[in-house]
Amino acid sequence: MGHSSDVLLVGYPRAADGLDVTVRHAVGGAAPAGPPVREAHAHDFLVLLLVERGTGTMRVDDRDVALAAGDVLVLAPGAVVAPRAQHIGPDSAAWMVYFPADVVDPATTGSLVSWRSHPLLAPLVGHGRAGWQRFAVPPGEREGWLAQVRALDTELRERREGAAAAVRAHLTLLLVGLTRLEAAVADELRDRDEPLLAAVFDVVERRFRESLSLRDVAVEVGLTPGHVTTVVRRRTGRTVQQWITERRLREARRLLHDTDLTVAAVAARVGFRDAGYFVRRFRAEHGVPPGRWRAA
């Protein structure tokens, strides 16, 4: 998720009162309020874009990302965004929310290692990910998402007593919603008419607790490992093995939070036969070993 040295890095514009969350509403193809950046750039903060209606396209990390109503585009720190005439179409509307990590947790620094150690931020900026992710909010949940963003916008505009706590609460609920969408990524891909990807994720979901390899997945879907690798990387920005590891670590986080199992027992439950390797992978992903993550 790094960016080259010749790409402009945009820092978050800190507010004097410490309410460091920004919400923008773009309607009818117009750019959202705020100073425009007219060249390729990256951010040192997280950006969430929720498409209220219509369609659009964003150019991120040299790829055109198509967007439709109900989509949430997450831009991680370091993702390179190339401006274009219209991110959203003339009959579209979208909300943008952006913020630095310490708004969610004052103990969190700007370091990606620090972001990866936080349970709400880790799924969005994890080690080895592409710089962007796109999620589809189910139709029945979209109005709730919009209401949450509008409530956040109201708190930021009115800045009444207790606004800081209210802003953090609304933002936390949005992040919880994103982690739940992230857990349902296979269903999203199936809904987008991606049968091969859906089949791959079904195999991963059923067998991630086993000693599962790319070859095992390829055999189940009836294709060569090379073909599966090419399609999955092209469509998701990640390899099959990265998706297997991510699913294992997501389950590991749940077990560390919800049970008293030892770290070694957690490792065995999620498909890591070597507890030491599990600890190293967990540290690489979250910046801290499993025991410290559980304590935090």
C-alpha positions as CSV (number, residue, x, y, z in Angstrom):
1,M,0.0,0.0,0.0
2,G,2.9,2.2,-0.3
3,H,3.2,5.0,-2.9
4,S,6.1,6.2,-5.0
5,S,8.1,9.2,-3.9
6,D,6.9,11.3,-6.8
7,V,3.2,11.0,-5.8
8,L,1.8,13.8,-3.7
9,L,1.0,12.8,-0.1
10,V,-2.1,14.6,1.3
11,G,-2.2,15.0,5.1
12,Y,-5.3,15.3,7.1
13,P,-6.3,19.0,7.8
14,R,-6.5,19.0,11.5
15,A,-9.3,21.0,13.2
16,A,-8.6,23.4,16.0
17,D,-11.3,21.8,18.2
18,G,-10.0,18.3,17.7
19,L,-13.1,17.0,15.7
20,D,-10.9,15.5,13.0
21,V,-13.6,13.8,10.9
22,T,-14.7,15.2,7.6
23,V,-18.0,14.4,5.8
24,R,-18.7,15.6,2.2
25,H,-21.7,15.1,0.0
26,A,-21.4,15.2,-3.8
27,V,-24.6,15.4,-5.8
28,G,-25.2,15.4,-9.6
29,G,-21.6,14.8,-10.6
30,A,-20.3,17.9,-8.8
31,A,-17.1,17.6,-6.8
32,P,-17.5,17.5,-3.0
33,A,-16.8,20.7,-1.1
34,G,-13.2,21.4,-0.1
35,P,-10.0,22.2,-1.9
36,P,-9.5,19.9,-5.0
37,V,-6.3,17.9,-5.6
38,R,-5.8,17.9,-9.4
39,E,-2.9,15.4,-9.6
40,A,-2.4,11.8,-8.6
41,H,-2.1,11.7,-4.9
42,A,-2.3,9.4,-1.8
43,H,-3.7,10.1,1.7
44,D,-2.2,9.5,5.1
45,F,-5.8,8.9,6.4
46,L,-8.7,6.5,5.7
47,V,-11.4,7.5,3.2
48,L,-14.8,5.9,2.9
49,L,-17.0,6.6,-0.1
50,L,-20.7,5.6,0.1
51,V,-22.7,5.7,-3.2
52,E,-26.2,6.9,-2.3
53,R,-27.5,6.6,-5.9
54,G,-26.4,6.2,-9.4
55,T,-23.0,5.0,-10.7
56,G,-19.5,6.2,-11.0
57,T,-15.8,5.3,-11.4
58,M,-12.7,5.9,-9.4
59,R,-9.2,5.5,-10.6
60,V,-7.2,3.9,-7.8
61,D,-3.8,2.3,-7.9
62,D,-3.9,2.4,-11.7
63,R,-7.2,0.6,-11.9
64,D,-10.7,1.9,-12.8
65,V,-13.0,0.8,-9.9
66,A,-16.7,0.8,-11.0
67,L,-19.2,2.0,-8.3
68,A,-22.9,1.5,-8.0
69,A,-25.7,2.5,-5.6
70,G,-25.0,0.9,-2.2
71,D,-21.3,0.4,-2.8
72,V,-18.8,1.5,-0.1
73,L,-15.3,2.2,-1.4
74,V,-12.6,2.1,1.2
75,L,-9.3,3.9,0.4
76,A,-6.5,2.8,2.7
77,P,-3.6,5.1,3.5
78,G,-1.2,5.1,0.6
79,A,-3.7,4.2,-2.1
80,V,-2.9,6.4,-5.2
81,V,-6.0,8.2,-6.5
82,A,-5.9,9.7,-10.0
83,P,-8.5,12.5,-10.3
84,R,-10.9,12.4,-13.2
85,A,-13.6,14.7,-14.5
86,Q,-16.4,12.9,-12.7
87,H,-16.1,10.4,-10.0
88,I,-19.8,10.0,-10.0
89,G,-22.3,10.4,-12.8
90,P,-24.6,13.4,-13.3
91,D,-27.6,11.6,-11.8
92,S,-25.7,10.2,-8.9
93,A,-24.9,11.2,-5.3
94,A,-22.2,10.0,-2.9
95,W,-21.0,10.6,0.6
96,M,-17.3,10.8,1.6
97,V,-16.1,10.3,5.1
98,Y,-12.4,10.7,6.0
99,F,-10.4,10.7,9.2
100,P,-7.1,9.9,10.8
101,A,-6.8,6.8,13.0
102,D,-6.5,8.6,16.4
103,V,-10.1,9.7,16.1
104,V,-11.2,6.1,16.5
105,D,-8.7,5.5,19.3
106,P,-6.5,8.3,20.7
107,A,-3.8,5.7,21.5
108,T,-3.4,4.9,17.7
109,T,-0.7,6.6,15.8
110,G,-0.4,7.4,12.1
111,S,1.7,4.3,11.6
112,L,0.2,1.5,9.5
113,V,1.5,-0.9,12.1
114,S,-0.6,0.9,14.7
115,W,-3.6,0.8,12.5
116,R,-3.2,-2.9,11.9
117,S,-3.2,-3.6,15.7
118,H,-6.7,-2.0,16.1
119,P,-9.6,-4.5,15.8
120,L,-11.8,-2.1,13.8
121,L,-9.1,-0.7,11.5
122,A,-7.1,-3.9,10.9
123,P,-9.6,-5.5,8.5
124,L,-9.5,-2.3,6.3
125,V,-5.8,-1.7,6.1
126,G,-4.4,-5.2,6.8
127,H,-0.9,-6.3,5.7
128,G,-0.7,-7.4,2.0
129,R,-4.0,-5.8,0.9
130,A,-4.6,-3.8,-2.2
131,G,-4.9,-0.1,-1.4
132,W,-8.7,-0.2,-1.9
133,Q,-11.6,-2.4,-1.2
134,R,-15.2,-2.2,-2.5
135,F,-18.1,-3.6,-0.5
136,A,-21.8,-3.8,-1.4
137,V,-24.3,-2.8,1.3
138,P,-27.4,-5.0,1.1
139,P,-30.5,-3.1,-0.1
140,G,-32.3,-3.5,3.2
141,E,-29.4,-1.9,5.1
142,R,-28.7,1.1,2.9
143,E,-31.0,3.5,4.5
144,G,-29.5,2.7,7.9
145,W,-26.0,3.5,6.5
146,L,-27.2,6.7,5.0
147,A,-28.9,7.7,8.3
148,Q,-25.6,7.0,10.1
149,V,-23.6,9.2,7.8
150,R,-26.1,12.0,7.9
151,A,-26.1,11.9,11.7
152,L,-22.3,12.1,11.7
153,D,-22.5,15.1,9.3
154,T,-25.0,16.8,11.5
155,E,-22.8,16.4,14.6
156,L,-19.8,17.8,12.7
157,R,-21.8,20.8,11.4
158,E,-23.6,21.7,14.6
159,R,-20.7,20.9,17.0
160,R,-22.9,20.9,20.1
161,E,-21.9,19.9,23.5
162,G,-20.8,16.3,23.5
163,A,-20.1,16.3,19.8
164,A,-16.7,14.6,20.1
165,A,-18.2,11.6,21.8
166,A,-21.1,11.5,19.4
167,V,-18.8,11.7,16.4
168,R,-16.6,8.9,17.7
169,A,-19.8,6.8,18.3
170,H,-21.2,7.3,14.8
171,L,-17.8,6.6,13.2
172,T,-17.3,3.4,15.3
173,L,-20.7,2.1,14.1
174,L,-19.7,2.7,10.5
175,L,-16.5,0.8,11.0
176,V,-18.3,-2.1,12.7
177,G,-20.6,-2.2,9.7
178,L,-17.6,-2.3,7.4
179,T,-16.0,-5.2,9.2
180,R,-19.3,-7.1,8.9
181,L,-19.4,-6.4,5.2
182,E,-15.8,-7.6,4.9
183,A,-16.8,-10.9,6.5
184,A,-19.5,-11.4,3.8
185,V,-17.2,-10.7,0.9
186,A,-17.9,-14.1,-0.8
187,D,-21.6,-13.3,-0.9
188,E,-20.8,-9.9,-2.5
189,L,-18.7,-11.5,-5.2
190,R,-21.5,-14.1,-5.9
191,D,-24.0,-11.3,-6.2
192,R,-21.7,-9.6,-8.7
193,D,-21.9,-12.6,-11.0
194,E,-18.4,-13.9,-10.2
195,P,-19.1,-17.6,-10.1
196,L,-15.4,-18.6,-10.0
197,L,-14.6,-16.2,-7.2
198,A,-17.6,-17.3,-5.3
199,A,-16.5,-21.0,-5.7
200,V,-13.0,-20.1,-4.5
201,F,-14.4,-18.4,-1.4
202,D,-16.8,-21.2,-0.7
203,V,-13.8,-23.6,-0.6
204,V,-11.8,-21.3,1.6
205,E,-14.8,-20.9,4.0
206,R,-15.4,-24.6,4.3
207,R,-11.7,-25.7,4.6
208,F,-9.7,-22.8,6.0
209,R,-9.3,-24.8,9.3
210,E,-7.5,-27.6,7.4
211,S,-4.1,-27.6,5.8
212,L,-5.4,-25.8,2.7
213,S,-3.3,-24.8,-0.3
214,L,-3.8,-23.1,-3.6
215,R,-3.6,-26.5,-5.3
216,D,-6.3,-27.9,-3.1
217,V,-8.6,-24.9,-4.0
218,A,-7.8,-25.3,-7.7
219,V,-8.7,-29.1,-7.6
220,E,-12.1,-28.3,-6.0
221,V,-13.0,-25.7,-8.6
222,G,-11.7,-27.8,-11.4
223,L,-9.1,-25.4,-12.8
224,T,-5.3,-25.2,-12.8
225,P,-3.6,-23.3,-9.9
226,G,-2.2,-20.8,-12.4
227,H,-5.6,-19.9,-13.8
228,V,-7.1,-19.6,-10.4
229,T,-4.2,-17.4,-9.2
230,T,-4.5,-15.1,-12.2
231,V,-8.3,-14.6,-11.9
232,V,-8.3,-14.1,-8.1
233,R,-5.4,-11.7,-8.2
234,R,-6.8,-9.7,-11.1
235,R,-10.3,-9.4,-9.6
236,T,-9.4,-8.9,-5.9
237,G,-5.8,-7.6,-5.8
238,R,-4.8,-10.5,-3.6
239,T,-3.7,-14.1,-4.0
240,V,-5.6,-17.2,-2.9
241,Q,-3.1,-17.8,-0.1
242,Q,-3.6,-14.3,1.2
243,W,-7.3,-14.9,1.3
244,I,-6.8,-18.2,3.2
245,T,-4.5,-16.4,5.7
246,E,-7.0,-13.6,6.1
247,R,-9.9,-15.9,6.8
248,R,-7.8,-17.8,9.3
249,L,-6.7,-14.6,11.1
250,R,-10.3,-13.2,11.1
251,E,-11.4,-16.4,12.9
252,A,-8.3,-16.1,15.2
253,R,-9.4,-12.6,16.2
254,R,-12.8,-13.9,17.1
255,L,-11.5,-16.8,19.2
256,L,-9.0,-14.5,21.0
257,H,-11.8,-12.1,21.8
258,D,-14.6,-14.5,22.7
259,T,-12.8,-17.5,24.3
260,D,-10.1,-18.3,26.8
261,L,-8.3,-20.7,24.5
262,T,-4.5,-20.5,24.6
263,V,-2.7,-19.0,21.6
264,A,-1.5,-22.5,20.6
265,A,-5.1,-23.8,20.7
266,V,-6.3,-20.9,18.6
267,A,-3.6,-21.5,16.1
268,A,-4.7,-25.2,15.7
269,R,-8.4,-24.2,15.5
270,V,-7.8,-21.9,12.5
271,G,-5.5,-24.1,10.5
272,F,-2.0,-23.2,11.6
273,R,-0.2,-26.4,12.5
274,D,2.8,-24.4,13.9
275,A,1.9,-22.0,16.7
276,G,5.1,-20.1,16.2
277,Y,4.3,-19.4,12.6
278,F,0.8,-18.3,13.6
279,V,2.3,-15.8,16.0
280,R,4.6,-14.5,13.3
281,R,1.8,-14.1,10.8
282,F,-0.5,-12.5,13.4
283,R,2.3,-10.0,14.3
284,A,2.9,-9.2,10.7
285,E,-0.8,-8.5,10.1
286,H,-1.6,-6.6,13.3
287,G,1.7,-5.2,14.6
288,V,1.4,-7.1,17.9
289,P,1.4,-10.8,18.9
290,P,-1.9,-12.5,19.6
291,G,-1.5,-12.3,23.4
292,R,-1.0,-8.5,23.4
293,W,-3.9,-8.1,20.9
294,R,-6.2,-10.0,23.2
295,A,-5.1,-8.0,26.2
296,A,-5.7,-4.7,24.4
